[in-house]
Amino acid sequence: MKHQIPSVSSSLLRLTQPSSGGASDTSTLELLSRWKQEDATNNAEEIRTAERELSEFKNAMNESRAEPGESPLYPLAQFFFWIQTRSAS
């Protein structure tokens, strides 16, 4: 009997293809939907705070990558942070 070792490309294809939509997928999607509903807000102050925190996170990630000379994960983050701080003034 000959052993077959799957190629890397066939393994990656299998991993990236959508699953058949079994019960576990449904429960995960329902959970994500519920979290999205729980976190939803129309409160302008909460939205501004979340956007500021996201900008700060992106800038921190970019700064930590700049030190060893790596390219930024969020190349436009500094630009959008600048726009937000200018409009808040």
C-alpha positions in Angstrom: 0.0 0.0 0.0 1.4 3.3 -1.1 1.2 6.2 1.4 0.1 9.5 0.0 1.4 12.7 1.5 -0.9 15.6 0.5 0.9 18.5 -1.2 1.0 21.8 0.5 -1.2 23.4 -2.1 -3.9 20.8 -1.8 -3.9 21.2 2.0 -4.2 25.0 1.7 -7.0 24.6 -0.7 -8.9 22.4 1.7 -8.3 24.8 4.5 -9.5 27.9 2.6 -12.7 26.3 1.1 -15.9 27.1 3.0 -17.2 24.3 5.1 -20.5 22.6 4.3 -22.4 24.8 6.8 -22.8 22.3 9.6 -24.4 23.0 13.0 -21.2 24.3 14.4 -21.0 27.0 11.7 -24.6 28.0 12.4 -24.0 28.3 16.2 -20.8 30.3 15.6 -22.6 32.7 13.2 -25.5 33.1 15.7 -23.1 33.9 18.5 -21.2 36.5 16.4 -24.6 38.1 15.4 -25.6 38.3 19.0 -22.3 39.9 20.0 -22.7 42.4 17.2 -26.2 43.3 18.4 -25.0 43.7 22.0 -22.2 46.0 20.9 -24.2 48.1 18.6 -24.7 51.7 19.6 -26.0 55.0 18.2 -24.3 57.0 20.9 -22.0 59.5 19.2 -19.6 59.7 22.2 -19.2 55.9 22.3 -18.5 55.8 18.6 -15.9 58.6 18.8 -14.2 56.8 21.7 -14.1 53.5 19.9 -12.7 55.2 16.7 -10.1 57.0 18.8 -9.1 53.7 20.6 -8.9 51.9 17.2 -6.7 54.7 15.8 -4.4 54.6 18.8 -4.1 50.8 18.5 -3.2 51.0 14.8 -0.6 53.7 15.5 0.9 51.6 18.3 1.1 48.6 16.0 2.7 50.6 13.3 5.2 52.1 15.7 6.3 48.7 17.1 6.9 47.6 13.5 8.8 50.7 12.5 11.5 50.2 15.2 12.9 47.0 13.5 12.3 48.6 10.1 9.3 46.6 9.1 6.5 48.1 7.0 3.3 49.3 8.8 0.3 47.0 9.1 -2.0 50.1 8.8 -0.3 52.5 6.3 -3.2 55.0 6.4 -3.7 55.0 10.2 -1.5 58.1 10.8 -3.4 60.0 8.2 -6.8 59.2 9.6 -5.6 59.9 13.1 -4.4 63.3 12.0 -7.9 64.0 10.4 -9.7 62.9 13.5 -7.6 65.1 15.8 -8.0 68.1 13.5 -11.8 67.8 13.3 -12.0 67.4 17.1 -10.3 70.8 17.6 
